[in-house]
Amino acid sequence: LLEAAPDAMVCVRGDGRIVLLNAQTERLFGYGRDELAGQPVEILVPDAIKAGHPALRAGYAAHPGPRPMGAGIELSGRRRDGSTFPAEISLSAIDTSGGILVMAAVRDVTERRRAAQAAAWLTTVIQSSHEAVISRNLDGVILSWNPGAERLYGYSAAEMVGHHLEVLIPAGHRTAERKVDEVIAKGESLEQFQAQRIRKNGTLIDVSITLSPIADSTGTIVGISSVSRDVSSQQRADAQFRALLEAAPDAMVCVRGDGRI
């Protein structure tokens, strides 16, 4: 059972010395089995908290039972080379003829912490973006709606999450946009897609949208992400510029830096 466990399993006597461990413990901490057997469990504890660890052991021994260790605080393990890693540790007590043994299941949560931190950073970026960032499933139901989307379209997140995106799309454009979604659902991305949207107050706005597929951990496309910005003022300025060109009494030719018209 110990060897089949996915976590590092360390079994400790009442005096704090290690009596059993599995191969996962060897791999996680970098010690050989013979190096750990009989050693105080504090050999696996970071130096900063090593002195206070026996008192923690005594506290558990006084009230043994299955429970997570150090609820609400950051836990760490110490490898053979002195490096440390964030850990999740669960304790359980085993009553034997030789007394109580404490079994600690230790899991390295470095990758989970990194993923959580990356997700938190991404959430912060999305929430602070001035552009409308929306995610939806392949059926078009909105899953997330950032403050930029609230400012652009006038709806709050509470009003839109769980509802279909088509509330924003003019009726005459919905069939064409479904075809665009079918392309994204196949794994392709689309940048600067020009479309019209209906704001909460009923006004139409022109938007430029970047569409990307959302994949799950297996690579299966499960949704669509869109980043939108209002280009109505830019399009009005372009129209005014073209109108000025057309109204000029003279021949007007606009040339790029490379000499092309």
PyMOL commands that set and color helices and strands:
alter all, ss='L'
color gray80, all
select helices_A, chain A and resi 23-29+33-36+41-44+47-50+53-62+110-128+147-153+157-160+165-168+171-185+232-247
alter helices_A, ss='H'
color red, helices_A
select strands_A, chain A and resi 8-12+18-21+67-68+75-78+84-96+99-108+132-137+142-145+190-198+204-215+221-230
alter strands_A, ss='S'
color yellow, strands_A
deselect
rebuild
show_as cartoon
